[in-house]
Amino acid sequence: MRNDLNKNDRHQPAMATQADGSVMDQHELARIIIDDAKIMMVDDEEINMEVLQIHLEEEGYRRFVSVSDSTQALQRIREELPDVLLLDIVMPQVSGYDILTAIRDDETLRYLPVIVLTSANDAQTKLKALKLGATDFLAKPIDASELALRLSNTLTAVAWQKRMSEVDPLTDLPNRAWFTRMLRQKCEACRAESSNSALILININRFKSINDSLGPARGDEVLLLFSNTVLECYRKGIKQPWFSSDVSDDTLPTVSRLDGDRFVAYLPLSEQGAPSDILTSLTESLINALNTPYVVSGQSIYLSISVGVSLLSDKTLSVETLINNAETAMLFAKRRNDKTFAIYSDFMDAKARELLSLENGLRTAVDNGEIFMVYQPKVHVASNQIAGAEALVRWLHPELGLISPVNFIPLAEDSGMIVSIGEWVLRESCFQARRWQLMGYKDFKIAVNVSIRQLHEPDFISTVKSALHDSELPPESLIIELTENMIMENAESNVVKLQKLNDLGAKISIDDFGTGYSSLSYLQRFPLDQLKIDRSFISEIVSDSSPAPIVKAMISLAHDLGLSVVAEGIETPEQLKRIQLLKCEEYQGYLCSKPVIATEFQTLLESDYRLQA
């Protein structure tokens, strides 16, 4: 497991962090900026600029632009975009005042630091320069040591301002503004050079649930740890430079925090390898790294990601289009659990429009009576009598007809609508189960699926309590079904949440057992009552003598933990006979019935009880 984040290692907004993890102060930061700083000098006396350059080279500065023709100064400033301008005031045709006024009126150049150098030393000249926006003022002849000190101070302030505006204070990665500007330069280069590259958008799935359950401070720790993992996988652990948007000499992918729980990388594509192979290798390395949980405040945090890719070429229209395409591809990958990443293609836009239409329809589906419940029997293996049902939600769209839960449940989870829909399902299921109990099926139990979003809602326990109270359903008649992967996300906080459910008297079942990653130690700690074996394992049983070692082991494990077992997907008498021999308590499947509406389920109940009578 990864170690807990030490408080002393947290990046502070007022400090910059070097590749080796040590912290630099403002003057160390200025020293690094000196190596990168571009200094422009505008003076009609070339000898003055030559002397200045000699002195500044001794201080470590390396990049200079000299302009002796003041009429060309503004054009050169716009072309070169220097980090600081050393400007003479008294020049023929175009004075330093004129240039300074134009700079402060220019949206792009408005914040360029300007140090005025002039032979005039009277207060009026100095005051006028400062009023027009000069950053500093030095009288000629220039003292080289004083200029170096003032230049260093100016660059320190510029560097810190640059850092605060272009670097994410939490992760120390470049932010969206910096990355967008860099990407715009790359788009222009791609068009000019006909080269190819890729934009990789990485989204942490269900990060909101971590923030909700652990709090923003712990959530920030997770983001910081994740950013370090991204750097390790994409840049071999080397810190992402941010001092300049020009990263042409950087052969590694350029990594940035785009916003919230989304990170982005720019990757130049080599002509030697296929893009899909390179992207697969990078993505799989990151996914494999995330198989090891982060440990934050003593809790194991497992993360999963969705990755979308858009390709940069000479046909790329804009940075905004590139990012939007990567977003579309990321959402496509997120909905396709079998894909580690997706590369954008035109058909995804049509799919995105279709999903948007579905999402809009889903928002009013409950109020319009389009959402309804079906129930699949849960049957005692020993007596073959119906013991209860699993409640399942369906959507009958007025135009598209019956929409599969595979299509609309992920949409509801991504949009957050699963919370309101889930509450409606819970209440409807409790009321229906109570109606059947009052009809004489007093031991009837109802199982309701709950999503990770619902579980992490602050008022989830109150919602369950309210549904039980209003329906008058005995708490022990309600079974809350959670998937295996779900309870292992933020396992420690889930232990607390599930214990509160248990205190209500509700039963807790693990659905799709065997398809995720459970820790046996946590299975012992969770207040569980039931384990459901996924149908993929049951399908391997072809006769009543099939070995079925995995099914056998699961049933044995569950019984050792004091849990009852439900086998899903029982479709043949041979499968039923085999799980009966293995002492499985209940089953679901088409051998008894497919999921049916309440009236049809009631008919099943009545016929079942007549047979038992």
SVG drawing of the C-alpha trace seen along z (x, -y; Angstrom):
<svg xmlns="http://www.w3.org/2000/svg" viewBox="-54 -68 84 104">
<polyline fill="none" stroke="black" stroke-width="0.4" points="0.0,0.0 1.1,-3.6 2.0,-5.4 -0.2,-8.0 0.6,-11.6 2.8,-13.3 1.5,-16.8 5.0,-18.1 5.2,-17.0 2.1,-18.9 2.8,-21.4 2.3,-24.9 0.8,-27.6 3.6,-30.0 6.4,-27.5 7.6,-26.0 8.6,-22.3 11.6,-21.0 11.8,-17.6 13.6,-16.1 10.8,-17.1 12.7,-19.9 11.1,-23.2 12.5,-26.5 12.0,-30.0 11.3,-33.0 15.0,-33.9 15.8,-30.3 12.7,-30.5 14.0,-33.8 17.4,-32.1 15.7,-29.5 13.7,-32.1 16.9,-34.0 18.0,-31.0 14.8,-31.2 14.1,-35.0 14.1,-36.9 15.3,-40.5 14.5,-43.1 16.4,-46.3 15.1,-49.4 17.7,-52.2 18.8,-54.3 22.4,-54.0 23.6,-50.5 26.7,-50.8 24.5,-51.2 22.8,-47.9 26.0,-46.1 27.4,-47.2 24.2,-46.3 24.3,-42.8 27.9,-42.2 27.0,-43.0 23.8,-41.0 25.5,-38.0 27.9,-38.0 24.7,-37.7 23.6,-34.6 21.2,-36.0 21.4,-34.4 18.5,-35.5 18.6,-39.1 16.9,-41.0 18.2,-44.5 16.2,-47.1 17.8,-50.4 15.1,-51.7 12.3,-52.8 9.8,-52.8 10.2,-49.0 10.0,-48.5 6.3,-47.7 6.3,-45.2 9.4,-43.4 7.9,-43.4 4.7,-41.7 6.8,-39.2 9.3,-38.3 7.0,-38.7 9.9,-39.3 9.8,-38.7 11.0,-42.2 11.7,-45.3 14.6,-47.8 13.3,-51.0 15.1,-54.3 12.8,-57.4 14.5,-59.9 14.6,-58.5 13.9,-60.1 10.6,-59.7 9.0,-57.4 9.8,-58.1 9.8,-55.7 6.7,-57.4 4.9,-56.5 6.0,-52.9 5.0,-52.6 1.6,-54.1 1.0,-51.6 2.1,-48.7 -0.3,-49.5 -3.2,-49.8 -2.4,-46.5 -4.4,-43.5 -1.5,-41.1 1.3,-43.3 -0.5,-45.1 1.3,-43.4 4.8,-43.3 7.3,-44.6 9.1,-47.7 12.2,-49.2 12.8,-52.7 16.5,-53.6 17.1,-57.3 19.7,-60.1 16.9,-62.4 17.0,-62.3 14.4,-65.0 11.3,-64.1 8.9,-65.1 10.3,-62.6 10.4,-59.9 6.8,-60.6 5.5,-60.7 7.1,-57.3 5.6,-55.7 2.2,-57.2 2.3,-55.7 2.9,-52.3 6.7,-51.8 7.5,-49.0 10.8,-50.6 13.0,-53.6 16.8,-53.9 18.8,-57.0 21.8,-56.8 24.7,-56.2 23.4,-52.8 25.0,-51.1 25.4,-47.5 25.0,-46.0 21.9,-48.1 20.3,-47.1 21.0,-43.4 19.4,-43.6 16.3,-45.5 16.0,-43.1 16.2,-40.1 13.5,-41.6 11.3,-42.4 11.7,-38.8 11.0,-37.3 7.7,-39.2 6.9,-38.3 7.8,-34.6 5.6,-34.5 2.7,-36.2 3.2,-33.8 3.2,-30.8 0.0,-32.0 -1.8,-32.4 -0.4,-29.4 0.3,-26.7 -2.2,-24.7 -1.3,-25.3 -2.3,-21.8 -0.5,-19.6 2.2,-22.0 1.2,-21.1 0.5,-23.7 -3.1,-24.8 -5.7,-25.0 -4.7,-28.5 -1.0,-27.5 -1.9,-24.3 -4.4,-25.9 -1.8,-28.5 0.8,-25.8 -1.7,-23.7 -2.6,-26.6 1.1,-26.8 1.2,-23.1 -1.8,-23.4 -0.1,-26.1 3.1,-24.0 1.1,-20.9 -0.5,-22.9 2.9,-24.3 4.8,-21.0 2.1,-18.5 3.1,-16.6 0.8,-14.5 0.3,-14.4 -2.4,-13.4 -4.4,-15.1 -5.1,-12.7 -7.9,-13.5 -7.9,-11.6 -10.9,-11.7 -11.1,-10.1 -14.3,-8.2 -16.7,-9.0 -14.3,-11.4 -17.2,-13.3 -18.0,-10.3 -14.5,-10.5 -15.0,-14.2 -18.4,-13.6 -17.4,-10.7 -13.9,-11.9 -14.2,-15.6 -12.4,-18.1 -9.1,-18.1 -8.7,-14.3 -9.9,-14.6 -7.1,-17.1 -4.6,-14.6 -6.0,-11.9 -5.7,-14.4 -2.1,-15.2 -1.2,-11.5 -2.9,-10.8 -1.0,-13.7 2.3,-12.1 1.2,-8.8 0.4,-10.4 3.9,-12.1 5.5,-8.7 3.7,-6.9 3.8,-9.7 7.0,-11.5 9.1,-8.9 8.5,-11.0 10.1,-14.1 8.4,-17.3 6.5,-19.1 8.2,-22.4 5.9,-25.5 8.4,-28.4 7.7,-28.8 5.0,-27.6 7.7,-26.6 8.3,-22.9 9.7,-22.0 12.9,-20.6 10.8,-18.4 10.5,-14.9 8.2,-13.6 4.4,-14.1 3.3,-17.5 1.0,-17.0 -1.4,-19.5 -4.4,-19.6 -7.3,-20.7 -9.8,-21.2 -11.3,-19.4 -10.7,-15.7 -9.6,-15.9 -6.0,-15.8 -4.6,-16.2 -1.5,-15.3 0.0,-16.4 1.8,-13.6 3.9,-14.0 3.4,-10.9 6.4,-9.1 6.2,-8.0 7.7,-4.7 4.9,-3.4 1.2,-3.1 -0.7,-5.7 -3.0,-3.1 0.0,-1.0 1.6,-4.0 -1.6,-5.2 -2.5,-1.6 0.9,-1.3 0.6,-4.6 -3.0,-4.0 -2.3,-0.5 0.7,-1.6 -1.5,-4.2 -4.4,-1.7 -1.9,0.9 -0.4,-1.7 -3.9,-2.4 -4.4,1.2 -2.4,0.3 -4.7,-1.8 -3.7,-5.1 -3.8,-5.2 -5.2,-8.5 -5.8,-9.0 -5.6,-5.2 -8.1,-4.4 -7.4,-2.5 -8.7,-4.5 -9.0,-2.7 -9.3,-4.9 -10.5,-4.1 -10.2,-6.3 -11.7,-7.0 -9.4,-8.2 -10.4,-10.0 -8.0,-10.9 -8.2,-13.4 -5.6,-13.5 -3.8,-16.7 -3.1,-17.1 -2.9,-19.9 -6.7,-19.6 -7.3,-20.5 -9.6,-23.5 -9.1,-24.8 -7.9,-24.0 -11.5,-24.1 -12.5,-21.6 -9.6,-19.3 -10.5,-19.4 -14.2,-18.9 -13.4,-15.9 -11.3,-14.3 -14.1,-14.9 -16.5,-13.1 -14.1,-10.2 -13.6,-10.1 -17.4,-9.9 -17.6,-7.1 -14.9,-5.1 -16.6,-5.7 -19.8,-4.2 -18.0,-1.2 -16.6,0.6 -14.6,2.9 -12.5,0.0 -9.5,-1.4 -9.5,-4.5 -11.3,-5.7 -9.9,-7.8 -12.4,-10.4 -14.2,-9.7 -17.0,-11.5 -19.6,-8.9 -19.1,-9.7 -20.7,-13.1 -23.9,-11.4 -23.8,-9.1 -23.2,-12.1 -26.3,-13.9 -28.3,-10.7 -27.2,-10.5 -28.0,-14.1 -31.5,-13.5 -31.8,-10.5 -30.6,-12.5 -33.1,-15.3 -35.9,-12.7 -34.7,-10.9 -35.1,-14.1 -38.9,-14.0 -39.3,-10.3 -40.4,-9.7 -42.9,-12.6 -44.3,-11.4 -44.9,-7.9 -42.4,-6.4 -40.3,-4.7 -41.8,-1.5 -40.8,1.5 -40.4,5.2 -39.7,7.9 -37.7,11.2 -38.5,14.0 -35.9,15.1 -36.6,18.7 -35.7,21.0 -33.6,23.8 -34.7,26.4 -38.5,25.8 -38.6,24.2 -40.9,21.6 -40.7,17.8 -39.1,16.0 -39.0,12.6 -38.0,10.6 -35.3,8.3 -36.8,5.0 -35.5,3.7 -36.3,0.5 -37.3,0.1 -37.9,-2.9 -40.6,-3.0 -39.6,-6.1 -42.6,-7.6 -40.8,-7.6 -37.9,-5.1 -39.8,-2.4 -38.3,-0.2 -34.8,-1.4 -32.4,1.1 -31.1,0.3 -27.6,0.9 -28.1,-2.3 -29.9,-4.6 -28.5,-3.6 -25.0,-4.7 -26.4,-7.9 -28.4,-8.5 -25.2,-7.8 -23.1,-10.2 -25.7,-13.0 -26.5,-12.5 -30.1,-11.7 -29.6,-8.2 -30.1,-9.8 -33.7,-10.9 -34.5,-7.9 -33.0,-5.6 -35.1,-7.1 -38.2,-6.6 -37.3,-3.0 -36.6,-2.4 -39.9,-3.8 -41.9,-2.1 -40.3,1.2 -40.9,0.9 -44.6,0.0 -45.1,2.9 -43.4,5.4 -45.6,4.3 -48.8,4.7 -47.8,8.3 -47.1,8.9 -50.6,7.6 -52.0,10.1 -50.7,12.9 -47.1,13.4 -45.8,12.1 -42.2,13.4 -41.8,11.7 -38.5,9.8 -37.6,7.2 -34.1,6.6 -33.2,3.1 -30.1,2.2 -28.3,-0.9 -25.6,-2.9 -22.4,-4.3 -23.8,-7.8 -26.8,-7.0 -24.7,-5.3 -22.5,-8.4 -25.3,-10.9 -25.2,-12.5 -28.9,-11.7 -29.0,-8.2 -29.6,-6.5 -32.5,-9.0 -33.9,-8.2 -33.9,-4.5 -35.4,-5.1 -38.1,-7.3 -39.0,-4.7 -39.4,-2.0 -41.4,-4.2 -43.8,-5.5 -44.4,-2.1 -44.6,-0.3 -42.3,2.4 -40.4,4.2 -36.7,3.3 -35.6,6.9 -37.8,7.3 -35.6,4.9 -32.3,6.1 -29.9,3.5 -27.9,4.8 -24.4,3.3 -21.8,4.4 -18.5,5.9 -16.4,3.1 -18.8,0.4 -18.2,1.3 -14.4,1.6 -14.3,-2.1 -13.5,-4.0 -13.9,-0.8 -13.4,-2.4 -16.2,-5.0 -18.4,-2.3 -17.9,-0.1 -19.4,-3.0 -22.3,-3.6 -23.2,0.1 -23.1,0.4 -25.8,-2.4 -27.9,-0.4 -27.5,2.7 -28.5,0.7 -31.8,-0.1 -32.4,3.6 -32.1,3.7 -30.2,6.6 -27.1,6.1 -26.2,8.2 -23.1,8.2 -24.2,8.4 -22.1,9.9 -19.7,11.5 -16.5,12.7 -16.4,10.1 -14.5,7.4 -11.8,7.1 -12.8,7.9 -10.4,8.0 -11.3,10.9 -10.4,8.9 -13.0,6.2 -15.6,8.9 -15.2,9.9 -15.6,6.3 -18.6,5.4 -22.0,6.1 -23.1,8.4 -26.0,10.8 -26.0,12.3 -23.7,12.9 -24.9,13.3 -22.9,15.3 -22.7,13.7 -24.4,15.5 -21.1,15.8 -19.9,18.5 -23.3,20.3 -23.2,20.5 -20.3,22.9 -22.5,25.5 -23.8,27.7 -24.9,30.7 -25.7,31.6 -22.3,33.2 -20.2,30.3 -17.3,29.6 -17.9,25.8 -14.9,25.3 -15.3,21.5 -19.0,21.7 -18.3,24.3 -15.5,22.2 -17.7,19.1 -20.6,20.9 -18.2,22.4 -16.6,19.0 -19.9,17.3 -21.1,20.0 -17.8,19.7 -18.5,15.9 -22.1,16.6 -23.7,15.4 -26.5,16.9 -26.0,17.4 -28.1,16.5 -27.2,18.0 -28.0,15.7 -28.8,16.9 -30.3,20.3 -31.8,21.4 -31.7,25.2 -32.8,28.0 -29.2,29.2 -27.9,25.9 -30.6,25.9 -29.7,29.5 -26.0,28.6 -26.4,25.6 -28.8,27.6 -26.1,30.2 -23.7,27.3 -26.2,26.1 -27.0,22.7 -30.0,21.1 -31.7,19.2 -31.7,18.7 -32.8,16.3 -33.2,16.9 -35.4,17.7 -35.9,21.3 -38.5,19.7 -39.3,16.4 -37.9,13.4 -38.5,10.0 -42.2,9.2 -44.5,6.3 -46.3,6.4 -49.6,7.9 -47.8,10.7 -45.5,11.3 -48.6,11.5 -49.9,14.3 -46.6,16.1 -47.0,15.7 -50.5,17.0 -49.7,20.1 -46.6,20.8 -48.4,20.8 -51.3,22.9 -48.7,25.5 -47.2,25.5 -50.6,25.8"/>
</svg>
